């Protein structure tokens, strides 16, 4: 067990040093211990914690519909980095059962359907479960009321501390496990909407990278699942289930 622990520790150390080098930082300028010490002083900030901790946001919702009628929603993944990875309502069909009920909002996270938990399930499995409701006339959803936009707060003392995530065309595509970005609520698969109060929706990739690379102190961001963003901006047509 001791040898396994040592091997894991050595592997993490090597991976961490390679991560720094790949991002143009000399590992000698910032030790693994310094980074770990910083993490130990930081509280975790996650938008989910705020919404999940309020009992009024967690509720059971009953949707009435005709047998043979679809629920009328589009769902997307909440994104890797969520406290409870599940699916989010990204769109609702006009005049469909979900919209007509007036009980659901875009951004709501679905925890379970008719007692079946969706937490941790692949998107395709969750879609199949919802499609299987077609012949039912009453559906029970356990949801957590969340806004469609996620708030992120990264605390970066100075430029030596790598943010720990990568961006491509405004979309977060990778995240360093246990880094300051994950601790600040960054999620893979999310589109960055705003950085420190400045909209970056129409900002070129190179400028977004420049803004993030040079940001220190408290870095405030607003993000949303990229798939939801494409639906809301009519870049994709919704396929309702």
C-alpha positions in Angstrom: 0.0 0.0 0.0 2.9 2.3 0.8 4.6 1.6 -2.5 1.3 2.3 -4.3 0.9 5.6 -2.5 4.5 6.6 -3.3 4.0 5.7 -7.0 0.8 7.7 -7.2 2.5 10.7 -5.6 5.5 10.4 -8.0 3.2 10.1 -11.0 1.2 13.2 -9.9 4.5 15.2 -9.4 5.7 14.3 -12.9 2.3 15.1 -14.5 2.2 18.4 -12.6 5.7 19.4 -13.8 4.8 18.4 -17.4 1.6 20.4 -17.2 3.6 23.5 -16.1 6.2 23.1 -18.8 3.5 22.7 -21.5 2.1 26.0 -20.4 5.5 27.8 -20.5 6.2 27.8 -16.7 9.4 26.6 -15.2 8.5 24.0 -12.5 11.4 25.5 -10.4 9.5 28.8 -10.2 6.5 27.2 -8.5 6.8 24.0 -6.5 4.1 21.5 -6.2 4.1 22.2 -2.4 3.5 25.9 -3.0 0.5 25.1 -5.3 -0.9 22.6 -2.7 -0.4 25.2 0.1 -2.4 27.7 -1.9 -5.3 25.2 -2.4 -5.4 24.5 1.3 -6.0 28.2 2.0 -8.9 28.5 -0.5 -12.5 27.7 0.0 -14.3 25.8 -2.7 -16.6 28.0 -4.8 -19.3 26.2 -6.7 -22.5 27.6 -8.0 -24.2 24.3 -7.4 -23.5 24.4 -3.7 -25.4 27.7 -3.4 -28.5 26.4 -5.2 -28.5 22.9 -3.8 -28.2 24.2 -0.2 -31.5 26.1 -0.4 -34.4 23.8 0.3 -36.8 26.0 -1.7 -34.8 25.2 -4.9 -35.2 21.5 -4.5 -38.7 20.3 -5.4 -40.8 17.6 -6.9 -42.7 18.7 -10.0 -45.6 16.8 -11.6 -46.3 17.2 -15.3 -49.7 16.2 -16.7 -49.7 15.1 -20.4 -51.6 13.0 -22.9 -50.6 9.4 -23.5 -48.5 9.3 -26.6 -47.4 12.9 -26.1 -43.7 13.8 -25.6 -42.6 15.8 -22.6 -41.3 18.5 -24.9 -37.8 19.3 -23.6 -34.2 19.4 -24.7 -31.7 18.3 -22.1 -27.9 18.8 -22.1 -25.1 17.7 -19.7 -24.4 19.9 -16.7 -20.6 19.6 -17.4 -17.7 17.9 -15.8 -16.9 19.7 -12.6 -20.5 19.8 -11.4 -21.1 18.8 -7.8 -23.8 16.3 -9.0 -23.3 15.6 -12.7 -26.8 15.3 -14.2 -28.8 16.9 -17.1 -30.1 20.4 -17.5 -33.3 21.6 -19.2 -31.9 23.6 -22.2 -35.1 24.3 -24.1 -38.9 23.6 -24.0 -41.3 23.1 -26.8 -43.8 25.9 -27.2 -47.2 24.6 -26.1 -45.7 21.3 -25.0 -46.5 19.7 -21.6 -43.3 20.9 -19.9 -43.8 24.5 -20.9 -47.6 24.5 -20.4 -47.2 23.3 -16.8 -45.4 26.5 -15.9 -43.4 24.5 -13.3 -40.1 24.2 -15.2 -37.5 26.7 -16.3 -34.5 26.6 -18.6 -31.5 25.8 -16.4 -33.3 23.5 -14.0 -31.2 20.4 -13.2 -33.2 17.1 -13.2 -32.1 14.8 -10.3 -34.6 12.0 -11.0 -37.7 11.1 -13.1 -40.4 8.9 -11.6 -38.0 7.9 -8.8 -35.1 6.9 -11.2 -32.0 8.9 -10.5 -30.3 10.6 -13.5 -27.2 11.6 -11.5 -24.0 10.3 -13.1 -25.8 8.8 -16.1 -24.7 9.5 -19.7 -26.8 12.0 -21.6 -28.0 9.3 -24.1 -29.3 7.2 -21.2 -31.2 10.2 -19.7 -32.7 10.9 -23.1 -33.9 7.3 -23.4 -35.5 7.5 -20.0 -37.4 10.7 -21.0 -38.4 9.1 -24.3 -39.8 6.2 -22.4 -42.3 8.5 -20.7 -44.3 8.9 -23.9 -47.2 6.6 -22.9 -47.5 8.0 -19.4 -50.1 10.7 -18.5 -48.3 12.0 -15.4 -44.6 12.4 -14.8 -42.8 13.2 -11.6 -39.5 15.1 -11.8 -37.2 15.9 -8.9 -35.5 19.1 -9.9 -33.1 21.7 -8.5 -34.0 25.2 -9.6 -30.8 26.8 -11.2 -30.3 29.7 -13.5 -29.0 28.8 -17.0 -25.8 30.8 -16.4 -23.2 29.4 -14.0 -21.1 31.8 -11.9 -17.4 31.0 -11.5 -14.9 32.6 -9.0 -11.2 31.7 -9.4 -8.7 33.1 -6.9 -5.2 33.5 -8.5 -2.6 35.3 -6.3 -0.1 35.9 -9.2 0.8 34.8 -12.7 3.0 31.9 -11.4 -0.1 30.0 -10.5 -1.5 28.2 -13.6 -5.3 28.6 -14.0 -5.5 24.9 -14.8 -8.0 24.8 -17.7 -7.8 25.2 -21.5 -10.2 27.0 -23.8 -10.9 26.6 -27.5 -13.1 29.2 -29.2 -14.6 30.2 -25.9 -15.4 26.7 -24.8 -13.7 25.1 -21.8 -12.3 21.8 -23.1 -10.1 20.5 -20.3 -9.6 21.0 -16.6 -6.8 20.2 -14.2 -8.1 18.0 -11.5 -7.7 19.6 -8.1 -6.5 23.0 -9.5 -7.7 26.5 -8.6 -10.0 26.5 -11.6 -11.9 23.4 -10.5 -12.0 24.8 -7.0 -13.6 28.0 -8.5 -16.4 26.1 -10.3 -15.1 25.9 -13.8 -16.8 23.1 -15.9 -15.7 21.3 -19.0 -18.1 21.8 -22.0 -19.2 25.2 -20.9 -19.1 28.3 -23.1 -17.5 31.4 -21.4 -20.0 34.3 -21.6 -18.4 36.9 -19.5 -15.0 37.6 -17.7 -14.9 40.1 -14.9 -18.1 41.8 -16.1 -16.9 42.0 -19.8 -18.9 40.0 -22.4 -16.7 37.7 -24.5 -19.4 36.3 -26.6 -18.1 37.9 -29.8 -14.4 38.0 -28.6 -11.8 36.2 -30.7 -10.1 33.1 -29.2 -6.7 34.7 -29.0 -8.1 37.7 -27.0 -9.9 35.4 -24.5 -6.7 33.5 -23.9 -4.8 36.8 -23.4 -7.4 38.1 -20.9 -7.3 34.8 -18.9 -3.5 34.5 -19.1 -3.0 37.9 -17.6 -5.8 37.9 -15.0 -4.9 37.8 -11.3 -6.7 38.2 -8.0 -10.4 37.3 -8.1 -11.4 36.2 -11.6 -15.2 36.3 -12.1 -16.7 34.4 -15.0 -20.2 33.5 -16.2 -20.5 30.3 -18.3 -23.2 28.0 -19.6 -23.3 24.6 -21.3 -22.1 25.1 -24.9 -25.0 23.0 -26.2 -27.4 25.3 -24.4 -25.7 28.4 -25.7 -26.0 27.1 -29.3 -29.7 26.5 -28.8 -30.4 29.9 -27.2 -28.5 31.7 -30.0 -30.3 29.7 -32.8 -27.0 28.1 -34.0 -28.8 24.7 -33.6 -32.4 23.6 -34.0 -33.9 21.9 -30.9 -34.8 18.2 -31.1 -37.5 17.8 -28.4 -38.1 14.5 -26.5 
